[in-house]
Each structure stands twice: as structure tokens, then as C-alpha cells.
Amino acid sequence: MRSWFLYWLCNVREKFNALMRFALNRETITYLIVGICTTAVSLSTYALYSRVFGMNEHLAKLLSMATAMVFAFYPNKVWVFRSKGTRGRVLLHEIWSFFSTRIASAFLEQGMFSFAVAVLRMHDILANAIVMSFIVVLNYLLGKFFVFRKKDEDELPV
């Protein structure tokens, strides 16, 4: 019985260490930092648009997401995913891919936000923070595997 427990404990430890090596690397840490900055931009502009300018919470949410999206492109390209594409086709492909995936996730975010505020009657700031946490993970995966993935220039569409 004791040897089985030690085997199990070592196996769990190895899997945990492998997970930590996968999750805690330069890319995920810089994505977390950029994500925190992007979230701060989104939340602060949402508060500005809704509280200071008195906009409807849904319009304020859309504008804050657009502001955060524009802010997020450069740090994600340069610091997180270290994309070197500065030439025409590569850069245009990255810009198009980044904004199209972010717009798609923004629609999902807006739908989730609207559901939380209108149906669940959740406080708008709390709903915003909860929904954004799901979207951050989705955007990381899209950025890593679709937008800024390492590819040859010949693979890009004309």
C-alpha cells in the first residue's frame, strides 16, 4: 500500500511540474502582464464612458472593448508572441487576423456581458470582470495558434 501511494505521489508531482513548466513561461507571463494592462484599459475606459460621459452600459462596453483592442495589438505582437513580421503581407495578415479574432471574441464577450447584466441582474462592473476572464484565455489561444503562429511567408494568403 505504501509503495502505491509513493508512486502516485511522484506521478502527481511530475504532472504538476510539467503543467507549471507549460503554464509559467516567458510567453504566458508576458501575456498575463499585457492582459492586465489591456484589462485596465478596458475597465477604466468603461468606467469613463459609462460614469463620466453617462453612456448606456452596452455602448460603453463596446467602446471600451474597441479601445482595449487597439491598445492590445502592439504589445501582443512584439512582447508576447515576438512576431517579427513587419513586411507588407505578413503585417497585414497579422493585423487582419488579430482584429477579426478579437472582434469575434468581442461579440461573444458582449453577449455574455448582456446576459449577465440583463438576465442574471449582475452588477455591471462585476459582470464585466468575470466575462473578461474567460475572454482573456480565448484570446491567448487565438493569438498563439492562429494570429501570431510561426509560419513561412509562402503560407500566407495572397
Backbone bond lengths (Angstrom), bond angles and torsions (degrees), N, CA, C in turn:
res aa  C-N    CA-C-N  psi(-1)  N-CA   C-N-CA  omega(-1)  CA-C   N-CA-C  phi
1 M - - - 1.457 - - 1.531 111.46 -
2 R 1.323 115.80 -40.53 1.452 120.40 -178.27 1.536 111.93 -66.04
3 S 1.317 118.03 -41.19 1.458 120.91 -179.56 1.532 111.43 -66.76
4 W 1.324 117.52 -35.33 1.464 121.06 176.86 1.519 110.19 -63.16
5 F 1.339 117.43 -43.23 1.457 121.77 -179.82 1.524 110.44 -64.12
6 L 1.323 117.99 -42.69 1.465 121.01 178.83 1.526 111.06 -64.12
7 Y 1.338 116.48 -41.29 1.461 120.48 176.54 1.523 110.26 -60.32
8 W 1.315 116.80 -47.16 1.461 122.10 -179.98 1.519 110.66 -61.38
9 L 1.340 116.54 -44.56 1.454 121.60 -179.04 1.530 111.00 -62.97
10 C 1.334 117.55 -42.60 1.471 120.89 178.07 1.519 110.93 -65.86
11 N 1.320 117.17 -39.21 1.457 121.44 179.15 1.528 110.95 -64.58
12 V 1.321 117.01 -42.37 1.462 121.27 178.05 1.524 109.62 -64.44
13 R 1.316 116.86 -41.95 1.459 120.96 179.88 1.527 110.76 -63.02
14 E 1.333 117.86 -43.12 1.461 121.44 178.68 1.524 111.42 -63.21
15 K 1.322 117.06 -42.90 1.463 120.38 178.91 1.530 110.96 -65.84
16 F 1.321 117.19 -40.15 1.458 121.23 178.03 1.529 110.28 -63.12
17 N 1.346 116.73 -44.72 1.464 120.49 179.07 1.526 111.37 -63.46
18 A 1.324 117.70 -39.78 1.463 121.21 177.21 1.527 110.44 -64.29
19 L 1.317 117.31 -41.40 1.459 121.42 177.52 1.524 111.08 -63.01
20 M 1.308 117.39 -41.81 1.465 121.16 179.31 1.529 111.18 -65.99
21 R 1.340 117.15 -39.71 1.472 119.52 177.00 1.528 110.65 -63.76
22 F 1.333 116.76 -36.72 1.461 120.86 178.53 1.528 110.93 -71.61
23 A 1.323 116.90 -44.20 1.463 121.17 -173.19 1.522 113.34 -81.67
24 L 1.315 117.47 -32.63 1.463 120.20 -176.22 1.521 110.37 -108.84
25 N 1.302 114.27 82.69 1.458 120.32 176.05 1.531 107.75 -131.48
26 R 1.308 117.06 177.10 1.459 120.81 -176.92 1.527 112.06 -55.93
27 E 1.322 116.30 -42.87 1.459 119.93 -175.78 1.529 111.79 -65.64
28 T 1.314 117.43 -47.03 1.466 119.03 -177.96 1.525 111.74 -70.19
29 I 1.327 116.85 -33.64 1.462 119.30 178.86 1.528 110.71 -69.17
30 T 1.340 116.93 -44.58 1.465 118.14 177.75 1.527 111.10 -67.47
31 Y 1.350 117.45 -33.33 1.464 119.24 175.98 1.530 110.04 -64.19
32 L 1.319 116.23 -39.25 1.459 120.18 177.66 1.524 110.84 -62.30
33 I 1.326 116.71 -43.97 1.468 120.60 179.74 1.536 110.41 -64.71
34 V 1.337 116.71 -47.74 1.468 120.64 178.71 1.534 109.40 -63.71
35 G 1.333 116.83 -38.87 1.461 120.73 178.09 1.516 112.69 -63.00
36 I 1.331 116.15 -39.36 1.462 119.84 177.04 1.522 110.07 -64.02
37 C 1.330 116.69 -43.67 1.473 120.46 177.75 1.529 111.14 -63.38
38 T 1.337 116.94 -43.02 1.466 121.08 179.26 1.525 110.37 -64.85
39 T 1.327 116.59 -40.78 1.458 120.86 177.22 1.524 110.51 -63.07
40 A 1.324 116.74 -41.62 1.462 120.48 177.49 1.524 111.14 -61.95
41 V 1.327 116.46 -40.99 1.469 119.99 176.62 1.525 109.84 -62.60
42 S 1.328 116.74 -45.82 1.462 120.70 -178.19 1.527 111.78 -64.71
43 L 1.323 117.00 -48.57 1.469 119.90 -178.49 1.524 111.88 -66.13
44 S 1.332 116.94 -41.96 1.462 118.84 -178.78 1.526 111.65 -69.46
45 T 1.331 117.65 -38.90 1.472 118.11 177.59 1.526 110.93 -71.32
46 Y 1.354 116.98 -32.21 1.469 119.06 174.47 1.524 109.91 -61.80
47 A 1.325 116.66 -47.41 1.468 120.21 179.34 1.528 110.49 -62.48
48 L 1.314 116.48 -39.78 1.461 120.54 178.43 1.528 111.01 -62.79
49 Y 1.346 115.97 -50.51 1.461 119.81 -177.96 1.532 111.67 -65.39
50 S 1.326 117.38 -42.87 1.467 119.59 -174.70 1.522 113.07 -81.70
51 R 1.337 117.23 -40.38 1.462 119.64 -174.35 1.526 112.88 -90.98
52 V 1.312 116.93 -44.26 1.462 119.95 -176.45 1.527 111.10 -81.58
53 F 1.346 116.48 -47.61 1.459 119.93 -178.53 1.521 112.84 -88.13
54 G 1.334 118.14 -8.33 1.462 122.68 176.04 1.520 115.49 69.04
55 M 1.334 117.00 26.85 1.462 120.08 179.49 1.524 110.96 -74.35
56 N 1.319 115.36 155.06 1.459 122.53 171.10 1.526 108.42 -55.80
57 E 1.353 117.44 142.94 1.473 119.20 -174.73 1.524 113.29 -62.03
58 H 1.316 118.11 -29.77 1.466 120.15 -179.79 1.536 111.39 -73.44
59 L 1.314 116.94 -41.79 1.461 120.31 176.04 1.529 110.23 -66.76
60 A 1.321 116.65 -42.07 1.465 120.84 177.81 1.525 110.63 -60.76
61 K 1.327 116.78 -39.12 1.464 120.95 178.86 1.531 110.48 -65.03
62 L 1.324 117.77 -45.38 1.466 120.92 178.97 1.527 111.58 -60.58
63 L 1.318 116.63 -45.24 1.466 119.96 -179.79 1.524 111.71 -67.06
64 S 1.328 117.25 -37.92 1.465 119.13 178.93 1.523 111.23 -68.39
65 M 1.335 117.58 -35.06 1.467 120.18 176.44 1.526 110.68 -66.69
66 A 1.324 117.41 -40.62 1.472 120.82 178.81 1.527 110.40 -64.05
67 T 1.317 116.62 -42.50 1.464 120.76 178.50 1.526 110.49 -61.38
68 A 1.314 116.90 -45.87 1.462 121.62 -179.37 1.534 111.26 -66.04
69 M 1.322 116.64 -36.00 1.467 121.22 -179.67 1.528 110.89 -64.47
70 V 1.308 116.89 -44.66 1.461 120.86 178.88 1.530 109.63 -64.39
71 F 1.325 116.23 -42.36 1.459 120.53 177.92 1.530 111.89 -60.41
72 A 1.328 117.63 -39.99 1.466 122.95 -169.63 1.529 114.89 -74.03
73 F 1.311 119.14 -22.28 1.471 119.68 -172.90 1.533 112.44 -59.48
74 Y 1.306 117.83 -56.55 1.467 121.08 -174.24 1.529 113.06 -60.15
75 P 1.345 119.61 -52.25 1.471 117.36 -179.35 1.528 113.25 -63.37
76 N 1.334 118.01 -33.54 1.461 119.21 176.71 1.525 110.97 -66.94
77 K 1.312 116.51 -43.50 1.464 120.99 -179.23 1.521 111.46 -64.22
78 V 1.321 116.88 -49.39 1.461 121.63 -170.46 1.532 112.79 -86.49
79 W 1.324 117.82 -48.80 1.462 120.21 -171.57 1.524 113.51 -91.75
80 V 1.329 117.35 -41.03 1.465 119.13 -174.96 1.521 110.92 -79.79
81 F 1.321 116.58 -60.92 1.463 120.64 -173.06 1.529 113.37 -94.54
82 R 1.341 116.75 -4.71 1.465 123.49 176.33 1.524 112.84 49.76
83 S 1.299 115.45 46.78 1.454 120.47 179.01 1.516 109.12 -76.16
84 K 1.301 115.54 133.24 1.464 121.51 -178.23 1.523 112.30 -98.75
85 G 1.328 117.19 -0.26 1.456 120.41 -175.79 1.510 112.79 -67.80
86 T 1.327 116.44 108.22 1.465 121.08 176.82 1.518 111.27 -121.75
87 R 1.340 117.28 -6.19 1.452 121.31 179.85 1.514 110.29 -83.71
88 G 1.301 116.93 160.33 1.454 125.68 -173.84 1.512 117.27 -38.72
89 R 1.325 117.09 -71.62 1.471 120.95 -173.93 1.518 112.27 -61.98
90 V 1.333 116.75 -43.24 1.462 120.53 -177.47 1.517 109.96 -64.75
91 L 1.315 116.67 -48.13 1.460 120.82 -178.82 1.525 111.18 -64.09
92 L 1.323 117.19 -44.56 1.463 119.95 178.19 1.531 111.81 -62.15
93 H 1.322 116.21 -39.63 1.469 120.30 177.84 1.528 110.59 -62.99
94 E 1.322 116.82 -43.95 1.470 119.83 179.18 1.523 111.69 -65.55
95 I 1.319 116.53 -42.95 1.467 119.44 178.83 1.526 110.02 -62.19
96 W 1.327 116.52 -48.31 1.464 121.01 179.69 1.526 110.86 -60.38
97 S 1.320 117.21 -48.07 1.466 121.19 -178.73 1.518 111.33 -63.66
98 F 1.334 116.46 -43.62 1.459 120.49 -178.69 1.525 110.81 -61.37
99 F 1.322 116.08 -52.50 1.460 118.77 -175.71 1.529 112.25 -70.85
100 S 1.323 118.63 -34.35 1.467 118.86 178.93 1.531 111.25 -69.39
101 T 1.352 117.79 -39.99 1.467 118.56 177.10 1.518 111.00 -69.99
102 R 1.317 117.41 -36.89 1.466 119.84 178.73 1.533 111.49 -69.26
103 I 1.325 116.88 -34.85 1.462 119.36 176.76 1.522 109.92 -67.24
104 A 1.329 117.01 -42.04 1.472 120.42 177.17 1.530 110.59 -61.38
105 S 1.331 117.19 -45.46 1.466 118.62 178.87 1.528 111.16 -69.97
106 A 1.330 117.15 -26.53 1.468 120.10 176.21 1.530 110.92 -67.51
107 F 1.338 116.68 -38.70 1.471 119.13 175.42 1.520 110.52 -62.22
108 L 1.323 115.96 -43.24 1.461 120.08 176.60 1.524 110.47 -62.00
109 E 1.320 116.63 -44.50 1.465 121.38 178.94 1.525 111.10 -61.89
110 Q 1.318 117.00 -43.67 1.463 120.72 -179.82 1.521 110.53 -63.95
111 G 1.328 117.02 -40.65 1.458 120.15 178.11 1.519 112.09 -64.34
112 M 1.329 116.04 -43.83 1.460 119.96 178.27 1.526 110.88 -65.10
113 F 1.336 116.63 -40.98 1.466 121.36 178.43 1.521 110.84 -62.99
114 S 1.324 116.66 -47.26 1.462 120.76 -179.97 1.527 111.07 -60.75
115 F 1.320 116.54 -42.20 1.461 121.01 177.85 1.525 110.81 -61.36
116 A 1.332 116.73 -45.55 1.463 120.53 -178.32 1.526 111.67 -64.66
117 V 1.338 116.95 -40.31 1.468 120.43 -177.59 1.533 111.40 -78.10
118 A 1.336 117.25 -47.63 1.464 120.80 -173.38 1.526 113.00 -80.66
119 V 1.317 117.53 -43.38 1.460 120.48 -174.22 1.529 111.57 -91.16
120 L 1.323 116.52 -48.02 1.464 119.89 -178.09 1.523 112.95 -83.60
121 R 1.337 116.66 -10.11 1.469 123.13 -179.90 1.530 112.09 57.18
122 M 1.335 114.75 38.53 1.457 121.53 179.27 1.525 108.82 -81.07
123 H 1.321 117.04 148.76 1.468 121.11 175.85 1.522 108.38 -59.81
124 D 1.327 117.30 137.00 1.456 120.81 -171.71 1.531 113.87 -62.04
125 I 1.319 118.32 -38.80 1.471 120.42 179.88 1.538 110.06 -68.22
126 L 1.332 117.44 -42.53 1.463 121.30 178.05 1.531 110.66 -64.40
127 A 1.335 116.64 -44.87 1.462 120.96 178.32 1.525 110.76 -59.81
128 N 1.311 115.89 -42.15 1.459 121.70 178.90 1.525 110.64 -59.46
129 A 1.311 117.87 -47.63 1.466 121.84 -178.48 1.528 112.05 -65.51
130 I 1.319 117.84 -41.57 1.470 121.23 -178.94 1.522 110.87 -67.15
131 V 1.318 116.51 -47.27 1.467 120.37 -179.01 1.526 110.65 -62.98
132 M 1.319 116.59 -40.44 1.464 120.29 -178.89 1.526 112.12 -62.42
133 S 1.322 117.94 -31.95 1.468 119.88 -179.81 1.531 111.06 -63.02
134 F 1.326 117.52 -37.88 1.465 120.51 176.18 1.524 111.66 -69.18
135 I 1.301 116.19 -40.28 1.461 121.57 -177.31 1.526 111.55 -68.41
136 V 1.320 117.81 -33.10 1.467 121.50 178.46 1.526 110.73 -59.46
137 V 1.327 117.20 -45.18 1.467 121.00 179.50 1.528 109.99 -64.38
138 L 1.318 117.15 -44.89 1.460 121.37 178.84 1.529 110.96 -59.54
139 N 1.329 117.24 -45.63 1.462 121.01 -178.66 1.528 111.97 -65.64
140 Y 1.330 117.54 -34.76 1.469 120.19 176.11 1.529 110.08 -61.96
141 L 1.315 115.76 -48.08 1.461 119.95 -178.30 1.530 111.08 -63.37
142 L 1.329 116.93 -41.55 1.466 120.30 177.33 1.526 111.13 -64.36
143 G 1.335 116.92 -42.52 1.460 120.53 179.34 1.521 112.03 -63.78
144 K 1.319 116.29 -43.68 1.467 120.64 -176.65 1.525 112.69 -70.74
145 F 1.330 116.68 -44.36 1.459 119.39 -171.33 1.529 114.76 -100.46
146 F 1.337 117.57 -8.72 1.456 118.79 -177.70 1.528 112.68 -126.67
147 V 1.317 117.80 -50.02 1.463 120.50 -171.41 1.523 112.24 -81.14
148 F 1.322 117.91 -55.30 1.458 122.04 -172.45 1.526 113.09 -109.17
149 R 1.312 116.96 22.57 1.462 118.97 179.17 1.514 109.02 -64.97
150 K 1.295 115.21 149.51 1.467 120.61 -179.73 1.518 108.50 -72.10
151 K 1.326 116.09 123.99 1.466 120.51 -178.40 1.518 109.74 -148.86
152 D 1.291 114.63 156.85 1.465 120.25 175.16 1.516 108.76 -76.10
153 E 1.324 115.99 150.04 1.465 119.68 178.01 1.523 111.09 -62.35
154 D 1.348 116.91 -27.79 1.464 119.72 -179.13 1.530 111.82 -67.73
155 E 1.343 118.08 -22.82 1.461 121.15 -179.33 1.526 112.29 -76.23
156 L 1.313 117.53 -19.12 1.453 120.52 -174.35 1.527 110.90 -71.74
157 P 1.336 115.59 145.16 1.457 118.76 176.60 1.515 110.85 -67.80
158 V 1.333 115.33 150.80 1.469 120.69 -179.17 1.500 110.36 -80.83
